[in-house]
Amino acid sequence: MKTCHQFDTVRAEYQREIGFMVAHSQRHAGRPAAKASAKQAASTKQRMARALTSHVSRCPECG
């Protein structure tokens, strides 16, 4: 699937944010902060999917 520059930018921002949360969760394994960070990473993945799906449906270059 060919995507536009904005799609790639949005995806990269979300993936960077998710990476930070996952790394935090791994660093603090066994603590409540790790569990919270892991849950937040999962919800951010869902938000990323929603945002990218919405983008593809609106973008003439992607869709």
Sine and cosine of phi, psi and omega as CSV:
sin_phi,cos_phi,sin_psi,cos_psi,sin_omega,cos_omega
0.00,0.00,0.79,-0.61,0.03,-1.00
-1.00,0.09,0.76,-0.65,-0.02,-1.00
-0.83,-0.56,0.33,-0.94,-0.02,-1.00
-1.00,0.02,0.11,-0.99,-0.02,-1.00
-0.88,0.47,-0.65,0.76,-0.03,-1.00
-0.91,0.42,-0.62,0.78,0.05,-1.00
-0.86,0.51,-0.74,0.67,-0.01,-1.00
-0.89,0.46,-0.61,0.79,0.01,-1.00
-0.91,0.41,-0.73,0.69,0.00,-1.00
-0.89,0.45,-0.70,0.72,0.01,-1.00
-0.89,0.46,-0.69,0.72,-0.01,-1.00
-0.89,0.45,-0.65,0.76,0.02,-1.00
-0.89,0.45,-0.71,0.70,0.01,-1.00
-0.90,0.43,-0.69,0.72,-0.03,-1.00
-0.90,0.43,-0.59,0.81,0.04,-1.00
-0.90,0.43,-0.72,0.70,0.01,-1.00
-0.88,0.47,-0.68,0.73,0.02,-1.00
-0.90,0.44,-0.65,0.76,0.03,-1.00
-0.87,0.49,-0.66,0.75,0.04,-1.00
-0.89,0.46,-0.69,0.72,-0.03,-1.00
-0.92,0.39,-0.66,0.75,0.01,-1.00
-0.92,0.40,-0.67,0.74,0.02,-1.00
-0.89,0.45,-0.66,0.75,0.04,-1.00
-0.89,0.47,-0.68,0.73,0.00,-1.00
-0.88,0.47,-0.65,0.76,0.00,-1.00
-0.95,0.32,-0.61,0.79,0.00,-1.00
-0.91,0.42,-0.58,0.82,-0.09,-1.00
-0.94,-0.33,0.59,0.81,-0.04,-1.00
-0.82,0.57,0.68,-0.74,0.02,-1.00
1.00,0.00,-0.09,1.00,0.00,-1.00
-0.96,-0.27,0.36,-0.93,0.04,-1.00
-0.87,0.49,-0.54,0.84,0.01,-1.00
-0.90,0.44,-0.55,0.83,0.01,-1.00
-0.92,0.39,-0.68,0.73,0.01,-1.00
-0.90,0.43,-0.68,0.74,0.01,-1.00
-0.90,0.44,-0.66,0.75,-0.01,-1.00
-0.92,0.39,-0.62,0.78,0.03,-1.00
-0.91,0.42,-0.67,0.75,0.04,-1.00
-0.91,0.42,-0.64,0.77,0.01,-1.00
-0.91,0.40,-0.60,0.80,0.05,-1.00
-0.90,0.44,-0.65,0.76,0.02,-1.00
-0.90,0.43,-0.67,0.74,0.01,-1.00
-0.94,0.34,-0.51,0.86,0.05,-1.00
-0.93,0.36,-0.57,0.82,0.08,-1.00
-0.88,0.47,-0.65,0.76,0.03,-1.00
-0.92,0.40,-0.66,0.75,0.05,-1.00
-0.90,0.44,-0.63,0.78,0.04,-1.00
-0.88,0.48,-0.71,0.70,0.01,-1.00
-0.87,0.49,-0.69,0.72,0.03,-1.00
-0.89,0.45,-0.71,0.71,-0.03,-1.00
-0.90,0.44,-0.68,0.74,-0.02,-1.00
-0.94,0.33,-0.61,0.80,0.05,-1.00
-0.90,0.44,-0.68,0.73,0.04,-1.00
-0.89,0.46,-0.66,0.75,0.01,-1.00
-0.88,0.47,-0.72,0.69,-0.03,-1.00
-0.88,0.47,-0.59,0.81,-0.02,-1.00
-0.95,0.32,-0.42,0.91,-0.02,-1.00
-0.99,-0.13,-0.43,0.90,-0.15,-0.99
-0.99,0.11,0.82,-0.58,0.02,-1.00
-0.94,0.35,-0.45,0.89,-0.01,-1.00
-0.98,0.21,-0.61,0.79,-0.03,-1.00
-0.99,0.12,-0.66,0.75,-0.13,-0.99
-1.00,-0.03,0.00,0.00,0.00,0.00
